[in-house]
Amino acid sequence: MSTFALFKWRHFLPEIILLNVRWYCRYSLSYRDLEEMMAERGVNVDHSTINRWVLKYAPELDKRIRPHLKLTNDSWRVDETYIKIKGEWKYLYRAVDSEGNTLDFMLSAKRDGKAAVRFFRKVLKAQHTGAPRVITVDKNAAYSVAIEALQDDETIGKETELRQSKYLNNLIEQDHRHIKRIVKPMMGFKTFNSARRTLSGIEAMKMIWKGQVKGIEQGDSVSQVRFIEAIFGIAA
C-alpha cells in the first residue's frame, strides 16, 4: 500500500501520526502524555485520536519491518507472560534466540497445548527464522504436547531437542520486562483486538531497538528513525 493511500483522509500529517505511533510503542507513555507533548509543540490532537492511530498503524509497522530482519539462530527460548485485557489475564507467547533476538510473539486467550502449537507454527512461518535445533522452555507441560504434535506431522524434525530448564530461560524472562514496562502506563487493554494490534507495534519497535534490522546497530536511535522513515516513505 502506498504512503498516500495508507494515510488518506487523515486530518494530520503522516509525519505527526507516525511520530506518535513510534513514541507510544517505544516508550512508557500514555495517550494523555502524548496529547500533552503534542500540545507543547502547537499540535492539538485528542488522546482518543492517537489511540486510533496506534491501532491502525502499529500492525503496519510490524508488517513492514519483517522483510528487513536479520536471520536468527537455531537455539530458541520460549515462554509466555501475562497481559491484562478488560480486567482478565491473557497470555502473550514470546520467543527469542540464544542471542536475545526476537523470533515472534502471539497473544492468546488460553495457555494450553493448542495455543502453543499455533505459536510454534507462527514462529516457523516468519521470514527471519529457521528450523530449531533446540527449544528451551519452562516446566509448562503444554510445550511438550505441542512439540510432539508438530514432530508427528513433520512440521518440526524429530532431531529437535526440547529442553525444559527455568534457569536457561532467564534470557526471555528478562526480555519480558521491556514489554511490561511499556504496557504498564496503559492500565490494561479494553479489548483483545486492541491489545493484539498495540503489542505488535511494541514488539516491532523492540526488534528495531535490538538491532535486528539489517544495517542498523543496537541502540542507534538515529539510524532506527531513518529506517522507519524509509519503510513508510515519510519523515517520522
C-alpha positions as CSV (number, residue, x, y, z in Angstrom):
1,M,0.0,0.0,0.0
2,S,1.3,3.4,-1.0
3,T,2.0,6.1,1.7
4,F,-0.7,8.3,0.2
5,A,-3.3,5.5,0.4
6,L,-2.2,4.5,3.9
7,F,-2.7,8.0,5.3
8,K,-5.6,9.1,3.1
9,W,-8.4,11.1,4.8
10,R,-6.3,11.7,7.9
11,H,-6.6,15.3,9.3
12,F,-2.9,15.3,10.4
13,L,0.3,15.0,8.5
14,P,1.7,11.4,8.2
15,E,4.9,12.6,10.0
16,I,2.8,13.6,13.1
17,I,0.9,10.4,13.1
18,L,3.9,8.1,12.7
19,L,5.8,10.1,15.4
20,N,3.1,9.4,17.9
21,V,2.8,5.7,17.0
22,R,6.6,5.3,17.2
23,W,6.9,7.0,20.6
24,Y,3.9,5.2,22.1
25,C,5.3,1.8,21.1
26,R,8.8,2.6,22.2
27,Y,8.5,4.5,25.5
28,S,6.5,4.2,28.7
29,L,3.9,6.8,27.7
30,S,0.1,7.1,28.0
31,Y,-2.1,8.6,25.3
32,R,-2.7,11.6,27.5
33,D,1.1,12.0,27.9
34,L,1.4,12.2,24.1
35,E,-1.6,14.6,23.9
36,E,0.2,17.0,26.3
37,M,3.6,16.6,24.5
38,M,1.9,17.4,21.1
39,A,0.2,20.5,22.7
40,E,3.6,21.8,23.8
41,R,4.6,21.7,20.2
42,G,1.5,23.5,19.0
43,V,-0.3,20.4,17.7
44,N,-3.8,20.0,19.2
45,V,-4.7,16.3,19.0
46,D,-7.0,14.4,21.3
47,H,-5.7,11.3,23.1
48,S,-8.5,9.2,21.6
49,T,-7.3,10.1,18.1
50,I,-3.8,9.0,19.0
51,N,-5.3,5.7,20.2
52,R,-6.9,5.2,16.7
53,W,-3.6,5.9,15.1
54,V,-1.8,3.3,17.1
55,L,-4.5,0.6,16.4
56,K,-4.3,1.4,12.7
57,Y,-0.5,1.8,12.2
58,A,1.2,-0.4,14.8
59,P,0.4,-3.6,12.9
60,E,1.6,-1.9,9.7
61,L,4.9,-1.1,11.3
62,D,5.3,-4.8,12.3
63,K,4.4,-5.9,8.8
64,R,6.8,-3.5,7.1
65,I,9.9,-4.4,9.2
66,R,9.6,-8.1,8.6
67,P,11.5,-8.3,5.2
68,H,14.4,-6.3,6.7
69,L,15.1,-8.5,9.8
70,K,18.3,-10.4,10.1
71,L,18.2,-14.2,10.4
72,T,18.0,-15.6,13.9
73,N,19.9,-18.7,15.1
74,D,18.5,-22.2,15.8
75,S,18.5,-22.1,19.6
76,W,15.1,-21.0,20.8
77,R,13.9,-19.7,24.2
78,V,10.1,-19.8,24.5
79,D,7.9,-18.5,27.3
80,E,4.7,-16.7,27.9
81,T,3.8,-13.6,30.0
82,Y,0.6,-12.2,31.3
83,I,-1.3,-9.3,29.7
84,K,-4.5,-7.8,31.4
85,I,-7.4,-7.3,29.0
86,K,-10.7,-6.0,30.3
87,G,-9.7,-7.0,33.8
88,E,-8.7,-10.5,32.9
89,W,-5.3,-12.0,32.4
90,K,-4.4,-13.3,28.9
91,Y,-1.2,-14.8,27.6
92,L,1.5,-13.3,25.4
93,Y,3.6,-16.1,23.9
94,R,7.1,-14.9,23.0
95,A,10.3,-16.5,21.7
96,V,13.9,-15.3,21.3
97,D,17.0,-17.0,20.2
98,S,20.1,-17.6,22.3
99,E,21.4,-14.1,21.5
100,G,18.2,-12.4,22.6
101,N,16.8,-11.6,19.2
102,T,13.0,-11.8,18.9
103,L,11.7,-14.7,16.9
104,D,8.0,-13.9,17.1
105,F,5.1,-13.4,19.5
106,M,1.4,-14.2,19.8
107,L,-1.4,-13.1,22.1
108,S,-3.7,-15.9,23.2
109,A,-6.8,-16.2,25.3
110,K,-5.7,-19.6,26.6
111,R,-2.5,-21.2,27.8
112,D,-2.6,-24.8,26.6
113,G,-1.2,-27.2,24.0
114,K,-3.3,-25.9,21.1
115,A,-2.2,-22.3,21.8
116,A,1.5,-23.5,21.9
117,V,1.1,-25.3,18.6
118,R,-0.4,-22.2,17.0
119,F,2.5,-20.1,18.3
120,F,5.2,-22.5,17.1
121,R,3.6,-22.6,13.6
122,K,3.6,-18.8,13.6
123,V,7.3,-18.6,14.5
124,L,8.3,-21.2,11.9
125,K,6.5,-19.1,9.2
126,A,8.4,-15.9,10.0
127,Q,10.8,-14.8,7.3
128,H,13.7,-14.4,9.6
129,T,13.6,-17.7,11.4
130,G,14.7,-21.2,10.6
131,A,14.2,-24.7,11.9
132,P,15.1,-25.0,15.6
133,R,17.9,-27.3,16.8
134,V,16.9,-26.9,20.4
135,I,13.9,-25.3,22.1
136,T,14.2,-24.3,25.7
137,V,11.0,-23.9,27.7
138,D,10.0,-23.9,31.4
139,K,8.1,-26.7,33.1
140,N,4.8,-26.0,31.4
141,A,3.6,-29.4,30.1
142,A,1.8,-27.8,27.2
143,Y,5.1,-27.3,25.4
144,S,6.0,-31.0,25.3
145,V,2.5,-31.8,24.0
146,A,2.9,-29.1,21.3
147,I,6.3,-30.3,20.2
148,E,5.1,-33.9,20.0
149,A,2.2,-32.9,17.7
150,L,4.5,-30.8,15.5
151,Q,7.0,-33.7,15.2
152,D,4.2,-36.1,14.4
153,D,3.1,-34.1,11.4
154,E,6.7,-33.3,10.4
155,T,6.5,-29.6,11.0
156,I,9.5,-29.9,13.3
157,G,12.2,-32.5,12.8
158,K,12.4,-35.5,15.2
159,E,16.0,-34.4,16.0
160,T,14.8,-31.1,17.5
161,E,15.5,-31.2,21.3
162,L,13.0,-29.9,23.8
163,R,14.9,-28.7,26.8
164,Q,12.9,-27.8,30.0
165,S,15.1,-25.5,32.1
166,K,13.9,-22.5,34.0
167,Y,17.5,-21.3,34.5
168,L,18.3,-21.3,30.8
169,N,15.1,-19.5,30.1
170,N,16.1,-16.4,32.2
171,L,17.0,-14.7,28.9
172,I,13.5,-14.5,27.7
173,E,12.1,-13.8,31.2
174,Q,14.4,-10.7,31.2
175,D,13.1,-9.8,27.8
176,H,9.5,-9.8,29.0
177,R,10.4,-6.8,31.3
178,H,10.6,-4.4,28.4
179,I,7.1,-5.3,27.3
180,K,5.8,-5.0,30.8
181,R,7.5,-1.6,31.2
182,I,5.8,-0.2,28.1
183,V,2.4,-1.7,28.8
184,K,2.2,-0.5,32.5
185,P,1.1,3.1,31.7
186,M,-1.7,1.7,29.6
187,M,-3.6,0.4,32.6
188,G,-4.8,-2.6,30.8
189,F,-6.5,-3.0,27.4
190,K,-10.2,-2.7,26.7
191,T,-10.4,-5.4,24.0
192,F,-8.4,-8.4,22.8
193,N,-8.0,-6.9,19.3
194,S,-6.7,-3.6,20.6
195,A,-4.2,-5.4,22.7
196,R,-3.1,-7.6,19.8
197,R,-2.6,-4.6,17.5
198,T,-0.8,-2.4,20.0
199,L,1.5,-5.2,21.1
200,S,2.5,-5.8,17.5
201,G,3.9,-2.3,17.4
202,I,5.6,-2.6,20.7
203,E,7.3,-5.8,19.7
204,A,8.3,-4.3,16.3
205,M,9.9,-1.3,18.0
206,K,11.7,-3.6,20.3
207,M,13.1,-5.6,17.4
208,I,14.3,-2.4,15.8
209,W,16.0,-1.2,19.0
210,K,17.7,-4.6,19.5
211,G,19.5,-4.1,16.2
212,Q,17.6,-6.9,14.4
213,V,17.2,-4.8,11.2
214,K,19.9,-5.3,8.6
215,G,22.4,-2.5,8.6
216,I,21.3,-0.9,11.9
217,E,23.2,-1.4,15.1
218,Q,21.6,-1.9,18.5
219,G,20.8,1.4,20.3
220,D,21.5,3.5,17.2
221,S,18.3,5.6,17.6
222,V,19.1,8.0,14.7
223,S,19.5,5.2,12.1
224,Q,16.4,3.5,13.5
225,V,14.3,6.5,13.0
226,R,15.7,6.9,9.4
227,F,14.8,3.3,8.8
228,I,11.2,3.8,9.8
229,E,11.1,6.9,7.6
230,A,12.3,4.8,4.7
231,I,9.8,2.0,5.0
232,F,6.9,4.4,5.3
233,G,8.3,6.8,2.8
234,I,7.9,9.8,5.1
235,A,9.8,11.7,7.8
236,A,8.9,10.1,11.1
